Amino acid sequence: MSTASISATPVPALSAEQLGEVLALLPGTDSVELKATVPGADRRRVVDRLGIDPLEAELRQVAFFDTADLALSSAGVVLRARRVQRRAGDAVVKLRPVDPSGLSDELRASPSFGVEIDAMPGGFVCSASMKGAAEDRRVREVLLRERPIRKLFTKEQRALVEEHAPAGVGWDDLRVLGPLTTLKLKLSPEDLGRRLVAELWAYPDGSQILELSTKCAPGDAFTAAAETKAFLASRGVDLGAPQQTKTRTAMEYFASLED
């Protein structure tokens, strides 16, 4: 498939209603992340055109924590831990979707808390995250089932989970979903003018998801979206292709193994 034919592929646009929702949410957000996944058939060509060198990528392990039937995720709560090659990892509590206007002043004042809009071709979600650093040894012990999951999260994070978790779901009900291996590479294309991040998630069944993303300030969202779409299309990314969600794919895969 040529670059011209890819550029001509209709890019799913937000509806007027969705645009209105985004405009209403932007003043209450801290950042916007623009994302697009690359179909498997196009992956090698896109990697070559972007000049991605896998040997320059950062190696990571990612795992999630939920019940076998994904009760937390269904309630809009996602728990994630990451190990990062040669440095400390992290543990994150994510709430999605959220309305920034409904968040307490106490939460917004926390230095570990942030609100972000994640936008993909044809859709978006507003989420809130509370992040905490985690020693690699502690993360590994949790992934090996040698340390309780709750010990990986701060007191502040645990309180947030307990506030939003569905009734009857406690820490002892959670399972380790993962880990899976990921590669992350930061790019600075001269003709884009902003940093681009490439992440390759490798799933145990042999499938992969390649996601390209860039972050920007809320006030720069629409300009950044237009510039990024044009750049990715010029590099052979089919923005009209069905989009995949890394997190949901991972959680559903590992939850299926718990049956």
Number of C-alpha atoms within 10 A of each C-alpha: 9 7 13 11 11 19 20 12 13 11 16 14 13 16 11 9 8 14 14 11 12 19 12 13 19 20 13 18 20 17 19 24 19 21 23 26 25 24 20 12 9 13 17 12 15 21 18 11 14 15 11 16 10 13 9 11 16 15 17 18 20 23 23 24 25 24 19 20 14 18 19 22 20 13 14 16 24 24 22 19 28 25 25 17 12 10 9 15 22 19 24 23 20 24 22 19 15 18 15 21 12 8 13 9 9 8 15 15 10 11 9 15 19 19 25 24 26 17 20 22 20 15 14 19 13 20 20 24 19 22 21 18 16 20 14 17 12 19 26 18 14 18 25 11 12 11 14 14 21 16 13 22 23 17 11 14 23 15 12 17 21 13 10 13 20 16 9 7 14 15 17 10 12 20 19 22 25 20 21 17 17 21 19 20 18 17 16 12 13 8 8 14 11 15 14 18 15 21 19 21 21 17 19 14 7 6 9 17 21 22 20 21 19 19 21 18 14 21 15 12 19 12 10 22 21 10 14 21 20 15 15 19 21 16 18 23 26 25 25 18 17 13 18 16 13 18 15 11 13 21 22 14 16 21 21 11 9 12 7
